[in-house]
Amino acid sequence: MLIKPDPTRRTWWRARYVDPDTGRTVKVTLDATLTTTELRDTWAVRKSKALAKRRLELEHGALPTTGTALADALDRYFADHPKLRAGTRAVYKAPAEKLKAWAARHGVHSADDLTGPKLLAFRADLVREKRRVHVKGGRRGELMTTEQARSPATVNQELRAIRTILGYLRKCGLLPRLTTDGLRDGLERLKVSHERVDYLKPHELRQLLAAAVRHDAARFTETRAEHAGLIPLGSTWRYEPVAPFVACVLLSGMRRTEALTLEAKQVDLESFDNDGRVVGEIHLTGATKTKRARTLDLAVSPALRELLEATLKSKRKRVFRLTKGTAAAAVKRLIAEYEAPENFGWQMLRRTCGCFLTNAPGIFGAASAYRSAKQLGHSVLVAERHYVDVVRGIPREARTLEHAMQIEAEVQQIIDAAKARASDDESAVSSMSA
């Protein structure tokens, strides 16, 4: 249908029709050269034939187009998933921005133009991308590109993210030319060699815990308050204690975020086991990485129960005062200044816990793979694939993690330090009240 010009609105001849692909009514302004009735009628006839042809193609199985810009389609994924964890959003956002940049360079402006072969070309760009590292001595966050290829694991992380995003958009009907086969073949993951899982050996664990104890014992030489005589000289702790946090992650197998956000109300120190003994347990909510709540049985580590009991005397909401930033700084400090093992990290502690839980014959017995998987919050397949037969030489009489890891003395030292620190804090509060 042709619409006459409207001088009051300063509009030229326009046409209105229903788009066969989207089913929406579309209005377009005719070209200024169509100045006569004959030219406009000819244009209308041609457009009507083109629309009829397109409707016939769609009836015979042609794929409909949406006219959505690829950048807008990618942004829609994040708009439709507002509850993505911050870490997950960051992991997904980076490759999505790379896809936008690649599409702009190669003329793929519409989501309708994205196909399996074009995804394969994008994948080749990701594989060829060189590794970027921080500039030594440079500004904070400054990066430089090296000549080294990125690891297959890094590339696969981006491929998985893009596949998740595009899979959702395809279900929404925004990628009409991208099939499931095209999505799978275009973003095929690189082959990765699987080495035996690494973990901290008993001597490395003793080295780590000793380093954490020395770290927590450090005090300032002299603070302003001490110089003024308000408090005794050398009584101010230098760092927030990290040894209890290290021991908790090691003996519970919690993820770093799970331990950092652990609240006092999630710890039940008076729960019983099946034999009526008081063993304690930790309840993790559905806010975990897997979105599944789980219960950690403290029967596998009586020392952890005693440590939590000493830590919870401070009557604060969260069990530990550390944040994500201070925990990351503590790892670097322990390695650089206190001689902790160089491969130490929070994920390494969780992995070490899984290895000992799965392989200690005296803790879970024949159900070790199943019970350790439940404790750590992953599948039994993961436990069987990565942890079974990794650790050898664990004493058969070991019934607790601290015994299996041969760190009983070191953990007891951390417990004693936590109790002493809690006692000092109580004394400080009492003196302030007085």
C-alpha positions as CSV (number, residue, x, y, z in Angstrom):
1,M,0.0,0.0,0.0
2,L,1.3,3.4,-1.0
3,I,0.9,6.4,1.4
4,K,0.7,9.9,0.0
5,P,3.1,12.6,1.2
6,D,2.2,14.6,4.2
7,P,3.5,18.2,3.9
8,T,2.8,18.9,7.6
9,R,5.1,16.1,8.7
10,R,7.5,16.7,5.7
11,T,7.2,13.1,4.5
12,W,7.6,11.8,1.0
13,W,5.8,8.9,-0.6
14,R,5.9,5.8,1.6
15,A,5.0,2.1,1.2
16,R,3.5,-0.1,3.9
17,Y,3.6,-3.9,3.7
18,V,3.9,-7.0,5.9
19,D,7.4,-8.6,6.0
20,P,7.0,-12.3,5.2
21,D,10.0,-13.2,7.4
22,T,9.0,-11.5,10.6
23,G,5.3,-11.0,10.1
24,R,5.6,-7.3,11.1
25,T,4.2,-4.3,9.3
26,V,7.0,-2.3,7.7
27,K,7.0,1.3,6.4
28,V,9.6,2.4,3.9
29,T,10.2,5.8,2.2
30,L,10.3,5.6,-1.6
31,D,13.3,6.8,-3.5
32,A,13.1,10.5,-4.4
33,T,13.5,9.7,-8.1
34,L,10.1,8.0,-8.2
35,T,8.3,11.3,-9.1
36,T,5.5,10.0,-11.4
37,T,2.6,7.8,-10.7
38,E,3.8,5.3,-13.4
39,L,7.2,4.9,-11.7
40,R,5.7,4.4,-8.3
41,D,3.1,1.9,-9.6
42,T,5.9,0.0,-11.3
43,W,7.9,-0.1,-8.0
44,A,4.8,-1.3,-6.1
45,V,4.2,-4.1,-8.6
46,R,7.8,-5.3,-8.4
47,K,7.8,-5.2,-4.6
48,S,4.5,-7.1,-4.5
49,K,6.0,-9.8,-6.7
50,A,9.1,-10.0,-4.5
51,L,7.0,-10.4,-1.4
52,A,4.9,-13.1,-3.0
53,K,8.0,-14.9,-4.1
54,R,9.5,-14.7,-0.6
55,R,6.3,-16.0,0.9
56,L,6.4,-19.0,-1.5
57,E,10.1,-19.7,-0.6
58,L,9.2,-19.7,3.1
59,E,6.3,-22.1,2.5
60,H,8.8,-24.5,0.8
61,G,11.2,-24.5,3.7
62,A,13.4,-21.4,3.3
63,L,14.8,-20.0,6.5
64,P,13.2,-16.7,7.8
65,T,15.5,-13.7,8.4
66,T,15.2,-11.5,11.5
67,G,17.2,-8.4,10.5
68,T,18.8,-8.4,14.0
69,A,22.3,-7.0,14.1
70,L,24.8,-9.6,15.4
71,A,26.1,-7.2,18.1
72,D,22.5,-6.7,19.4
73,A,21.9,-10.4,19.4
74,L,25.0,-11.1,21.5
75,D,24.0,-8.3,23.9
76,R,20.6,-9.9,24.2
77,Y,22.1,-13.0,25.7
78,F,23.5,-11.0,28.7
79,A,20.3,-9.0,29.0
80,D,18.3,-12.3,29.2
81,H,20.7,-13.7,31.9
82,P,20.9,-11.0,34.5
83,K,21.7,-13.5,37.3
84,L,24.9,-14.8,35.8
85,R,27.7,-14.9,38.3
86,A,30.2,-12.1,37.9
87,G,33.0,-14.5,37.1
88,T,30.9,-16.3,34.5
89,R,29.8,-13.0,32.9
90,A,33.4,-11.9,32.6
91,V,34.4,-15.3,31.0
92,Y,31.5,-15.1,28.5
93,K,31.9,-11.3,27.8
94,A,35.5,-11.4,26.5
95,P,35.0,-13.9,23.6
96,A,31.6,-12.3,22.8
97,E,33.5,-9.0,22.3
98,K,36.0,-10.8,20.1
99,L,33.2,-12.2,18.0
100,K,31.8,-8.7,17.5
101,A,35.1,-7.3,16.4
102,W,35.8,-10.2,14.1
103,A,32.3,-9.9,12.5
104,A,32.8,-6.1,11.9
105,R,36.1,-6.8,10.1
106,H,34.6,-9.5,7.9
107,G,31.3,-7.8,7.1
108,V,29.1,-10.1,9.1
109,H,26.8,-7.3,10.5
110,S,23.5,-9.3,10.7
111,A,22.8,-12.3,12.8
112,D,21.1,-13.7,9.7
113,D,24.5,-13.9,7.9
114,L,26.2,-16.1,10.6
115,T,26.8,-19.6,9.3
116,G,28.8,-22.7,10.3
117,P,31.7,-21.9,7.8
118,K,32.0,-18.3,9.1
119,L,32.1,-19.6,12.7
120,L,34.9,-21.9,11.6
121,A,36.8,-18.9,10.3
122,F,36.3,-17.1,13.6
123,R,37.5,-20.2,15.4
124,A,40.7,-20.1,13.3
125,D,41.3,-16.6,14.5
126,L,40.9,-17.6,18.1
127,V,43.4,-20.5,17.7
128,R,45.9,-18.2,16.0
129,E,45.7,-15.5,18.7
130,K,48.9,-15.1,20.6
131,R,49.3,-15.1,24.4
132,R,49.2,-11.8,26.2
133,V,51.1,-11.3,29.5
134,H,51.5,-8.5,32.0
135,V,54.4,-6.0,31.2
136,K,57.1,-6.5,33.9
137,G,57.6,-3.2,35.6
138,G,54.8,-1.6,33.5
139,R,51.6,0.1,34.6
140,R,48.9,-1.8,36.5
141,G,47.0,-3.9,34.0
142,E,49.3,-3.2,31.1
143,L,49.6,-6.2,28.7
144,M,51.9,-7.1,25.9
145,T,51.5,-9.7,23.1
146,T,54.1,-12.4,22.9
147,E,55.0,-14.8,20.1
148,Q,53.7,-17.8,22.1
149,A,50.5,-19.5,21.1
150,R,47.8,-19.7,23.7
151,S,47.2,-23.0,25.5
152,P,44.4,-25.3,24.1
153,A,42.6,-25.0,27.5
154,T,42.4,-21.2,27.2
155,V,41.1,-21.4,23.6
156,N,38.5,-24.1,24.6
157,Q,37.2,-21.9,27.4
158,E,36.4,-19.2,24.9
159,L,34.9,-21.7,22.4
160,R,32.6,-23.1,25.1
161,A,31.5,-19.6,26.1
162,I,30.6,-18.7,22.5
163,R,28.9,-22.0,21.9
164,T,26.7,-21.4,25.0
165,I,25.8,-17.9,23.8
166,L,25.1,-18.8,20.2
167,G,23.2,-21.9,21.2
168,Y,20.8,-19.8,23.2
169,L,20.4,-17.3,20.4
170,R,19.7,-20.0,17.9
171,K,16.9,-21.3,20.1
172,C,15.5,-17.8,20.2
173,G,15.3,-17.9,16.3
174,L,17.9,-15.1,15.9
175,L,20.4,-17.2,13.9
176,P,18.3,-18.7,11.1
177,R,21.3,-19.9,9.0
178,L,23.1,-21.5,11.8
179,T,22.3,-25.2,12.4
180,T,23.2,-27.4,15.3
181,D,25.8,-29.2,13.2
182,G,27.2,-25.9,12.0
183,L,27.4,-24.7,15.7
184,R,29.2,-27.9,16.7
185,D,31.6,-28.1,13.8
186,G,32.3,-24.4,13.7
187,L,33.3,-24.3,17.4
188,E,34.9,-27.7,17.7
189,R,37.2,-27.8,20.7
190,L,41.0,-28.4,20.5
191,K,42.4,-31.6,21.7
192,V,44.0,-31.3,25.1
193,S,46.5,-33.7,26.7
194,H,45.4,-34.8,30.1
195,E,48.2,-35.2,32.6
196,R,47.8,-36.8,36.1
197,V,46.2,-34.3,38.5
198,D,48.7,-32.4,40.6
199,Y,48.3,-32.1,44.3
200,L,50.3,-31.0,47.4
201,K,52.3,-33.9,49.0
202,P,52.4,-34.2,52.8
203,H,55.8,-32.5,53.1
204,E,54.5,-29.6,50.9
205,L,51.4,-29.3,53.1
206,R,53.6,-29.1,56.2
207,Q,55.7,-26.4,54.4
208,L,52.6,-24.5,53.5
209,L,51.0,-24.5,56.9
210,A,54.2,-23.5,58.6
211,A,54.5,-20.6,56.2
212,A,50.9,-19.6,57.0
213,V,51.6,-19.7,60.7
214,R,54.7,-17.5,60.3
215,H,52.6,-15.1,58.2
216,D,49.9,-14.8,60.8
217,A,52.5,-14.3,63.6
218,A,54.0,-11.2,61.9
219,R,53.5,-7.9,63.8
220,F,54.3,-4.3,63.0
221,T,57.5,-3.0,64.6
222,E,55.8,0.1,65.9
223,T,52.5,1.8,65.0
224,R,51.4,5.3,65.8
225,A,49.2,4.1,68.6
226,E,52.1,2.1,70.1
227,H,54.5,5.1,69.7
228,A,52.0,7.2,71.5
229,G,51.9,4.7,74.3
230,L,48.2,3.8,73.8
231,I,48.9,0.1,73.3
232,P,51.9,-2.1,74.1
233,L,54.8,-1.9,71.7
234,G,54.7,-4.7,69.0
235,S,51.2,-5.8,69.7
236,T,49.6,-4.9,66.4
237,W,49.1,-7.8,63.9
238,R,50.5,-7.1,60.5
239,Y,48.1,-9.1,58.4
240,E,44.6,-10.6,58.6
241,P,45.1,-14.3,59.7
242,V,45.2,-16.6,56.7
243,A,46.2,-19.9,58.3
244,P,42.7,-20.8,59.5
245,F,41.4,-20.1,56.0
246,V,44.1,-22.2,54.4
247,A,43.3,-25.1,56.8
248,C,39.6,-24.8,56.2
249,V,39.8,-24.9,52.4
250,L,42.3,-27.8,52.6
251,L,40.3,-30.0,55.0
252,S,36.8,-29.2,53.6
253,G,37.5,-29.1,49.9
254,M,35.3,-25.9,49.5
255,R,35.8,-23.7,46.6
256,R,37.5,-20.3,47.4
257,T,34.2,-18.3,47.0
258,E,32.3,-20.8,49.1
259,A,34.8,-20.4,51.9
260,L,35.0,-16.7,51.6
261,T,31.2,-16.3,51.8
262,L,30.7,-18.9,54.5
263,E,28.5,-17.5,57.3
264,A,28.4,-18.6,60.9
265,K,24.8,-19.7,60.6
266,Q,25.9,-22.3,58.0
267,V,28.1,-24.1,60.4
268,D,26.5,-26.5,62.8
269,L,29.1,-27.8,65.3
270,E,26.6,-29.9,67.3
271,S,25.2,-32.2,64.6
272,F,25.5,-36.0,65.1
273,D,26.7,-38.8,62.8
274,N,24.9,-42.1,62.4
275,D,26.6,-43.5,65.6
276,G,25.3,-40.6,67.7
277,R,28.7,-38.8,68.0
278,V,29.0,-35.1,67.8
279,V,30.9,-34.4,64.6
280,G,29.5,-31.1,63.1
281,E,28.7,-30.2,59.5
282,I,28.7,-27.2,57.1
283,H,25.6,-26.4,55.0
284,L,26.4,-24.8,51.7
285,T,23.4,-23.1,50.0
286,G,22.3,-23.3,46.4
287,A,24.4,-20.2,45.7
288,T,27.3,-22.4,44.9
289,K,28.9,-22.7,41.5
290,T,26.8,-25.8,40.6
291,K,23.6,-24.1,42.0
292,R,23.2,-27.2,44.2
293,A,23.1,-27.1,48.0
294,R,25.3,-29.6,49.8
295,T,26.4,-30.6,53.3
296,L,30.0,-31.1,54.3
297,D,30.5,-33.8,57.0
298,L,33.1,-32.7,59.5
299,A,33.5,-36.3,60.7
300,V,36.3,-36.5,58.1
301,S,38.3,-33.8,60.0
302,P,37.7,-33.3,63.7
303,A,40.5,-30.8,63.7
304,L,38.5,-28.6,61.3
305,R,35.5,-28.7,63.7
306,E,37.8,-27.5,66.5
307,L,39.3,-24.8,64.3
308,L,35.8,-23.5,63.4
309,E,34.8,-23.6,67.0
310,A,37.7,-21.3,67.9
311,T,37.1,-19.0,64.9
312,L,33.4,-18.6,65.6
313,K,34.0,-17.2,69.1
314,S,34.4,-13.8,67.4
315,K,30.6,-13.6,67.0
316,R,30.8,-12.1,63.5
317,K,28.5,-12.9,60.6
318,R,31.1,-14.3,58.3
319,V,33.5,-17.0,59.5
320,F,36.5,-15.4,57.8
321,R,37.3,-11.7,57.3
322,L,39.3,-12.3,54.1
323,T,38.0,-10.9,50.7
324,K,38.7,-12.1,47.2
325,G,41.4,-9.5,46.9
326,T,43.1,-10.1,50.2
327,A,43.0,-13.9,49.7
328,A,44.8,-13.4,46.3
329,A,47.3,-11.1,47.9
330,A,47.9,-13.6,50.7
331,V,48.8,-16.4,48.1
332,K,51.4,-14.2,46.5
333,R,52.8,-13.1,49.9
334,L,53.0,-16.6,51.2
335,I,55.0,-17.8,48.2
336,A,57.2,-14.7,47.8
337,E,58.0,-14.0,51.5
338,Y,57.2,-17.0,53.6
339,E,58.5,-19.9,51.4
340,A,55.1,-21.6,50.7
341,P,55.2,-24.1,47.8
342,E,55.2,-22.3,44.4
343,N,52.3,-24.4,43.1
344,F,50.1,-23.3,46.1
345,G,46.6,-21.9,45.2
346,W,43.1,-22.3,46.5
347,Q,42.1,-24.6,43.7
348,M,45.2,-26.7,44.5
349,L,44.0,-27.1,48.1
350,R,40.6,-28.2,46.9
351,R,42.2,-30.7,44.5
352,T,44.5,-32.0,47.3
353,C,41.5,-32.6,49.5
354,G,39.7,-34.5,46.8
355,C,42.8,-36.7,46.2
356,F,43.2,-37.7,49.8
357,L,39.4,-38.2,50.4
358,T,39.2,-40.5,47.3
359,N,42.3,-42.5,48.1
360,A,42.4,-42.8,51.9
361,P,41.2,-46.4,52.6
362,G,40.2,-45.7,56.2
363,I,37.9,-42.6,55.6
364,F,35.2,-43.6,53.1
365,G,36.2,-47.2,52.3
366,A,34.7,-48.7,49.1
367,A,32.4,-45.7,48.7
368,S,35.3,-43.2,48.5
369,A,34.7,-41.9,45.0
370,Y,31.0,-41.3,45.7
371,R,31.4,-39.8,49.1
372,S,34.3,-37.5,48.1
373,A,32.3,-36.3,45.1
374,K,29.4,-35.5,47.4
375,Q,31.7,-33.7,49.8
376,L,33.4,-31.5,47.1
377,G,30.3,-30.9,45.0
378,H,31.1,-32.5,41.7
379,S,30.2,-35.6,39.9
380,V,31.3,-39.2,40.7
381,L,32.7,-39.3,37.1
382,V,35.1,-36.4,38.0
383,A,36.3,-38.2,41.1
384,E,36.9,-41.5,39.3
385,R,38.6,-39.8,36.3
386,H,40.9,-37.4,38.1
387,Y,41.4,-38.7,41.7
388,V,41.4,-42.5,41.9
389,D,44.8,-44.0,42.4
390,V,46.6,-40.6,42.4
391,V,47.8,-40.7,46.0
392,R,49.6,-43.7,47.4
393,G,51.1,-44.5,50.7
394,I,48.3,-43.3,52.9
395,P,48.2,-45.2,56.2
396,R,45.3,-47.6,56.4
397,E,44.6,-46.7,59.9
398,A,44.1,-43.0,59.0
399,R,40.5,-42.1,59.7
400,T,40.8,-38.4,59.3
401,L,42.1,-36.1,56.7
402,E,44.7,-34.5,58.9
403,H,46.0,-38.0,59.7
404,A,46.0,-39.1,56.0
405,M,47.8,-35.9,55.0
406,Q,50.3,-36.2,58.0
407,I,49.7,-32.7,59.1
408,E,48.2,-33.2,62.6
409,A,50.8,-31.2,64.4
410,E,50.7,-28.3,62.0
411,V,46.9,-28.1,62.1
412,Q,47.0,-28.2,65.9
413,Q,49.4,-25.3,65.9
414,I,46.9,-23.3,63.8
415,I,44.1,-24.2,66.2
416,D,46.1,-23.0,69.2
417,A,47.0,-19.8,67.4
418,A,43.3,-19.2,66.5
419,K,42.3,-19.8,70.1
420,A,45.0,-17.4,71.4
421,R,44.0,-14.7,68.9
422,A,40.3,-15.1,69.8
423,S,41.3,-14.7,73.5
424,D,43.3,-11.6,72.7
425,D,40.3,-10.1,70.7
426,E,38.0,-10.8,73.7
427,S,40.4,-9.1,76.1
428,A,40.6,-6.1,73.8
429,V,36.9,-5.8,73.6
430,S,36.6,-6.1,77.4
431,S,39.2,-3.4,78.0
432,M,37.4,-1.1,75.5
433,S,34.1,-1.7,77.3
434,A,35.7,-0.9,80.6
